[in-house]
Amino acid sequence: MDIGCGSGELMLRVLADSTEATGTGIDLDPGDLARARKAAEDRGLTPRARFVEESATGTDRGPADLVLCVGSSQALGDRLPDALAELRRLVTDHGRVLLGEGFWERTPTPGELSRMWPDAAVTDHPGLPKLIDLAIGAGFRPEWTETASLEEWEEFESGYLADTEVWLAEHPRHPLAEETRQRVDRHRARWLTYRGVLGLAYLTLVPALVPTRVTTTA
């Protein structure tokens, strides 16, 4: 199961590598889901890949042996502890969760926060130790902890804007150019502000089994 699957790339790669697996991607964006279905068809994965347009909040799908939730925990609740509790509910007892979640590399200054996303606050993300503590508190053990490198961040953010930047350079007088330029410049200013401040952790989480209470009788 892929929560907030977007265009489905990660789930499709898993299915391509695991030839007996089936997967369900959940998202609210019909455009992304259309691209996901087309990608599945192009790779011959349509029989094993299902993409559904619906909210993941309180979903009755699952449990699944592998739950992917990369940059989309907000789809499971406004508070990270609630989202983690939902992930524990959605994974089988011997499965795995791959969680991609933001964390502060260091505490941002008030000036930095004012230049990030609207209403950005220190409480929007924990530090990495707190993030792992929250996962443990939700009933997981962290099998593997990785963090995105600065190079990966730059590749992601630059790639997100690259096509639009080229379009702006080639169409300076287009009726939509000014609106697009403002949007792109605003996005770039934000990510250059949180560059080196906001990190992304990839946590492979193992469900912790509840110990069975042994009752003895005299």
C-alpha positions in Angstrom: 0.0 0.0 0.0 1.3 3.4 -1.0 -0.2 6.3 1.0 -0.2 9.6 -1.0 1.2 7.7 -3.9 1.3 10.6 -6.4 2.3 9.2 -9.8 3.1 5.8 -8.3 6.7 5.6 -9.2 8.0 4.1 -5.9 5.2 1.5 -5.7 5.7 0.5 -9.3 9.4 0.0 -8.8 8.7 -2.2 -5.8 6.2 -4.3 -7.9 8.7 -4.6 -10.8 11.3 -6.0 -8.3 8.8 -8.2 -6.5 7.1 -10.2 -9.2 4.5 -11.9 -6.9 3.4 -8.7 -5.1 0.3 -6.6 -5.7 -0.1 -3.0 -4.7 -2.7 -0.3 -4.0 -1.8 3.4 -4.3 -4.1 6.0 -2.6 -4.1 9.6 -3.6 -6.5 12.5 -4.1 -5.0 14.0 -7.2 -6.7 12.6 -10.3 -3.9 13.9 -12.6 -1.2 12.1 -10.7 -3.3 8.9 -10.6 -3.9 9.0 -14.3 -0.1 9.2 -14.8 0.3 6.3 -12.4 -2.1 4.1 -14.3 -0.4 5.0 -17.6 3.0 4.1 -16.1 1.7 0.8 -14.8 0.3 0.0 -18.3 3.5 0.9 -20.0 5.5 -1.4 -17.7 3.0 -4.3 -17.9 2.1 -3.9 -14.2 -1.6 -3.1 -14.5 -2.8 -6.5 -13.3 -0.9 -6.1 -10.1 -1.2 -2.3 -9.5 -4.4 -0.5 -8.4 -4.6 3.2 -8.0 -7.6 4.7 -6.2 -8.8 8.3 -5.8 -9.8 8.6 -2.1 -8.6 9.9 1.2 -6.3 7.7 3.2 -7.7 9.1 6.5 -9.4 6.2 8.3 -9.0 3.9 5.3 -10.3 0.4 5.6 -7.8 -0.9 3.1 -5.1 -3.2 4.5 -3.3 -4.3 6.4 -0.5 -4.7 4.0 2.9 -6.4 4.2 4.6 -3.2 3.1 3.2 0.3 3.6 4.9 3.2 1.8 4.4 6.7 3.2 7.0 9.0 1.8 6.4 12.7 2.4 2.7 12.1 2.9 2.0 11.4 6.6 -0.4 14.4 6.6 -2.7 12.2 4.6 -3.2 10.1 7.8 -3.7 12.9 10.2 -2.7 16.4 11.2 -0.5 15.2 14.0 2.5 13.0 13.4 1.7 10.7 16.4 -1.8 10.0 14.9 -0.3 9.3 11.5 2.2 6.9 13.0 -0.6 5.1 14.9 -2.5 4.8 11.6 0.6 3.3 9.9 0.9 0.7 12.7 -2.8 -0.2 12.1 -2.3 -0.5 8.4 0.8 -2.8 8.4 0.7 -6.6 9.1 2.5 -7.7 12.3 5.5 -9.1 10.3 5.5 -6.4 7.7 7.4 -3.2 7.2 6.7 0.5 6.9 8.9 2.8 4.8 8.3 6.3 6.2 9.8 9.4 4.6 9.4 12.3 7.0 10.8 15.7 7.4 12.9 16.7 10.4 14.8 19.8 11.5 18.6 19.4 10.9 18.7 22.4 13.3 16.2 24.7 14.9 15.2 27.3 12.3 15.4 31.0 13.2 12.3 33.2 13.2 13.6 34.9 10.1 14.1 31.6 8.3 10.6 30.4 9.2 9.1 33.6 7.8 10.6 32.8 4.4 9.5 29.2 4.3 5.9 27.9 3.6 2.9 30.0 4.9 2.6 29.9 8.7 5.8 27.8 9.1 6.5 27.0 12.7 9.2 25.2 14.7 6.5 22.7 15.7 5.9 21.6 12.1 8.7 19.0 12.4 10.6 17.3 15.2 14.3 16.7 15.3 15.5 13.3 14.1 15.8 11.8 17.7 12.3 12.9 18.5 11.0 11.5 15.2 12.4 8.1 16.0 11.1 8.3 19.6 7.6 9.0 18.2 7.9 6.0 15.9 8.9 3.8 18.8 6.0 5.2 20.9 3.6 4.2 18.1 4.6 0.6 18.3 7.6 0.3 15.9 11.3 -0.5 16.1 13.5 1.4 13.7 15.2 -1.3 11.6 17.0 1.2 9.4 17.5 5.0 9.5 18.7 7.0 6.5 18.6 10.7 5.6 18.5 12.4 2.3 21.8 14.1 1.4 22.0 17.8 0.4 22.7 16.6 -3.1 19.5 14.6 -3.2 17.5 17.7 -2.0 19.0 19.9 -4.7 18.4 17.3 -7.4 14.8 17.0 -6.3 14.0 20.7 -6.0 15.9 21.7 -9.1 14.2 18.9 -11.1 10.8 20.1 -9.9 11.4 23.6 -11.3 13.7 22.8 -14.3 11.1 22.5 -17.1 9.2 25.5 -15.9 12.3 27.6 -15.7 13.2 26.7 -19.3 9.6 27.5 -20.4 9.9 30.9 -18.7 13.2 31.6 -20.5 11.7 30.8 -23.9 8.3 32.5 -23.4 8.9 35.8 -21.5 5.8 37.5 -23.1 3.4 34.6 -22.7 0.1 35.7 -20.9 0.8 33.3 -18.1 4.5 34.1 -17.8 4.3 36.7 -15.0 2.0 34.5 -12.8 4.3 31.5 -13.4 7.4 33.5 -12.7 6.1 34.6 -9.4 5.1 31.1 -8.4 8.5 29.6 -9.3 10.5 32.4 -7.7 8.5 32.0 -4.5 9.1 28.2 -4.5 12.8 28.6 -5.1 13.1 31.2 -2.4 11.5 28.9 0.1 13.6 25.8 -0.6 16.8 27.9 -0.6 15.8 29.0 2.8 15.2 25.5 4.2 18.2 24.1 2.4 20.4 22.6 5.1 17.8 23.3 7.7 15.0 20.8 6.8 16.1 17.2 6.4 14.2 14.1 5.2 14.5 10.8 7.0 13.8 7.4 5.5 12.8 5.1 8.3 12.3 1.4 7.8 10.0 0.5 10.7 9.3 -2.9 12.1 6.0 -3.5 14.0 6.7 -4.3 17.6 4.6 -7.3 18.7 2.6 -6.9 21.9 4.0 -9.4 24.4 1.6 -12.2 25.3 0.8 -12.3 29.0 1.4 -15.7 30.5 -1.1 -16.6 33.2 -0.3 -19.3 35.6 -2.7 -21.1 37.9 -1.9 -22.6 41.3 
